[in-house]
Amino acid sequence: RRVPAPIWKISGTFQEIIIAYCLRVMEQAKLRPPSQSAAPSSTSTALRAEDGFADIVMVEAIRVLDLLCLIDPFLVPRLFNDVKKVYNRAGPRTRTPMFVALLQFFLNHSAVIVHDPEPVFRVFFSEHLGRHYASGLMAYDTFSFCLRNKAKLLSDTSVF
C-alpha cells in the first residue's frame, strides 16, 4: 500500500528528539517495580500510584507517536513495532486508557504496514470490556473512542 505524503512538516531534528523522548519514556515506564501484595499498605499504595503514573506517561507517549505518524506516515514502519511491544508486554491486563491509546494507534496505522488489528480489537471488545464493565472511566473512554472512530470502525474492522 502506498504511503500518503506528509500533511504537515516538522523539523527533522525536532522530530527525532520527540521520537527519542517518547521511546525513552516507554522504556522507563516498563521498568517500574512490580506491585507486591505482601508489602505494607503505605508501600503498596505508593507502588499503585507509580503504576498509575507509568501508565499515564505511557499513554501520552503513545498518543504523541500516533500524532507524529499521522503527520508523517513514513514513520509508521519505524515506530509500529515499538508500540506493538507495549501491547504485547501488557496484553489483556492493560488498563483502559492505555488500551484505548493502543487501539487508536493500531486503527490509524495498521493499513500502512499491512497489520491486522482485529485480534487486539477482539481482546478489547470481548475480554476487557467484560472484565471492567462497571468502570465509569472505561465506559467513557470506550464510548469516546467509538464515536471518534465510528466510520473507520464500521468500514475497516469487524468490531460491529
C-alpha positions, 0 to 999 in steps of 0.5 A: 500500500502506498504511503500518503505524503506528509500533511504537515512538516516538522523539523527533522531534528525536532522530530527525532528528539520527540521520537527519542523522548517518547521511546525513552519514556516507554522504556522507563515506564516498563521498568517500574517495580512490580506491585507486591501484595505482601508489602505494607499498605503505605508501600503498596499504595505508593507502588499503585500510584507509580503504576498509575503514573507509568501508565499515564506517561505511557499513554501520552507517549503513545498518543504523541507517536500516533500524532507524529505518524499521522503527520508523517506516515513514513514513520509508521514502519519505524515506530509500529513495532515499538508500540506493538511491544507495549501491547504485547508486554501488557496484553489483556491486563492493560488498563483502559486508557492505555488500551484505548491509546493502543487501539487508536494507534493500531486503527490509524496505522495498521493499513500502512504496514499491512497489520491486522488489528482485529485480534487486539480489537477482539481482546478489547471488545470481548475480554476487557470490556467484560472484565471492567464493565462497571468502570465509569472511566472505561465506559467513557473512554470506550464510548469516546473512542467509538464515536471518534472512530465510528466510520473507520470502525464500521468500514475497516474492522469487524468490531460491529 
